[in-house]
């Protein structure tokens, strides 16, 4: 049993097991930089407002700077323990500068302090993830450019549907990740209000200047209601939701990479730096990294769901339940960062097997829609054209042929409108080239998308938070 900093009303002696249970230092130590920066701004404000003397404020700021330096350098560690990072820093400060250190916590509470630290930590983390997403987008732009003429089957219901180019397929993911980037930024914008100075829940009797600390710490403004400021964790939920969607996209992409690198598809080959062998089957090359990304998606959803559930029954304002927010947030952030760290180079080095893709596109009647469109071009209503094409497909299936193999005479048994030019119309490249509608799969459209993405990347880089 140890004496607590909050000893006073009680003797502050709690059970050792309860202490362990209560302590968050082993995970909230991640926020030591944010905690110290926040305290420095707070002390400077207390000095400026005459709440403590300028001299005391300066000594506190100095002492905090020393702690920050020592923690950064590793000459101070967390082995002294403590209930949480806030208590740890304050105890260390008082150890270093004596009773002056005890003035730091004037006009503040751990409730506004922890809300502040977490917002600052998450803000930095989102910038980091934003950078990673831009790096991913750059790889996607490059790979899409390289593969804008590589034809493969596009699927619906996992059945070959219509031909597309691989660059178009990749750009679909680029669009998802661009929305993800914007979603994170939007979350950061809403979260960027300072809770510091909300104190325990009701504000304070001291003449504080919340705007001063808010702007010193890079916030756009202050939380307008002190009770909301200390009990709001919407920002955790919003960012975890954005992270969950990033994982959804990475997971769908991973699933495709796994399918495509199977013997059944053989559309791509994942570089061996990102595959593993089997301990008993010598022929295997497993796509472990992609599978792990897909698997870890569940963790991040769990972080989101856990946080929502933790919040739903809490009366205002702060409750200790909220200490659970941090592990979820840290885990969500770290999981996404780790996944991107391996996914980006895996995509950058992916080998695309054009021949295999083209071969797969040549089977499976993916030009059937184009054959129907051909008849429509000759004046037939689409529904009638659809029916005739269906009959032709069925005939091919019976004879184990593809549409390109049937002689003109056979076509003409089904419709007198068929002429020699039908073969040009169902050529796969022509099928792709003719999909010129905005956002379609023709090369010009893919180029337009890549162009847009490149400009978007430049704009995003300039404004990265
Ligand atoms: N470690 C706590 C948390 O993460 C800090 C706030 C504690 N506040 C309190 N009144 N016990 O939520």
Boltz pocket constraint, residues with backbone or C-beta under 6 A from the ligand:
constraints:
  - pocket:
      binder: B
      contacts: [[A, 22], [A, 24], [A, 28], [A, 83], [A, 84], [A, 110], [A, 111], [A, 114], [A, 318], [A, 319], [A, 320], [A, 322], [A, 323], [A, 324], [A, 326]]
      max_distance: 6.0
